[in-house]
Amino acid sequence: MSADVAATVGGECVTVAEVDTRERALRAGGTADALPRPGTSEARQLRRWITQVLVAERVVAAEAIELGVHDEHAPAERDLLPDEVARLEIGSVAASTLSKPRGRAVFARVTAAVRISDAEVRDYHGRNPFRFANRPAAPGGWHGAPVRAELDDVRPAIAAHLLAAARRREYRRWLDARCVDAVVLAPGYEHPGDPRQPDNTHRH
């Protein structure tokens, strides 16, 4: 693989220049102070993560063409990633592919068959009886202790919660599998978590 290439995706190159451009954009943004100093081990790990984002974007773009999905098929980003918990759950690389309508359209298509059973809803309610409970109002603007919700009252909310989480898991599983099949990473641009690369060290 050429020194100018960080990775290939189905034979298409992701260049080192593209990694450089994305890194410069990050360092010019509002989170620049939180990024590692160039030349450090942590900065090399950042470049590996950027490479993962770039190859994931290529994989999703190719799949969009294969599936024939378009931006108008895309749900809103807030519907797929409503909070930080959802972003952590799906992972930063997969979440980055959902910042564009095309990625969200692919998400909708590849997770369309995901279903949640009534047994899963019942089991979740049994384990978390107060998860969707009401907190009755109390004098002085306070709220009382949560009241255990009846299953029939919260069934739709639980089902929606479980379905959204299951779809995020399925999308991440699908994306990981597609990347394994299509992506070849150049030395120095390995996955940040690859134990064989020298910057993946555990320190205290």
C-alpha positions, 0 to 999 in steps of 0.5 A: 500500500502506498505511503500516501494511502491510509486505508482502502475501502473496497479498492477505493483509497482513503488518502493520508491527505484526507486524514490530514484535512479532517484532523485540521478541521477538528483542530480548528473547531470548538473542541481543539483545546481537548485534542492531544498535541500533535506528535504524541501517542494520543495524537496518533490514536486520534488520527487512527480514529479519524481514519475509522470515521473516514472508512465508515463513511465510505462504507455507508456511502457505498451501501446507500448506492447499493440499497438505492436510498436517498436523503429524503428517506432519512429520519432526523438525527435526534430521533436516532441519537436523542441523547449522549447515552445513545451516542455512547451506546452506538459508538463514536464512529457509527454515530459520526456516520449518522450526522448526514442524511445519507447515513441515517437513510441507510440506518433506517433501511438496514434496521427496518426488520428489527423487532421487539417482542412483548416478552422483552417489554414485560421483562424490562418492566419487571426489572425497571418498574419505575423507569417510566413512572410518574412523579406526582406533584407535591406542595412547594413545587417538589415532586413525590416519590415515583409511583410504580407504573402499570405495564399497560400504561407504559408499554408503548414507551418501553417498546419504543425505548427498547426498539431504538436501542436494538436498532442502534445495536443492529446498525453498529453490528452491521457497520462493523461487519461491513468494515471488516469485509471491505476495509484494509488499513495501512500501517500506522492507521490501524484501529485505535484498539488494535493491540498489535499497534504500538500506541495501544498501551494501557497506562495508570 
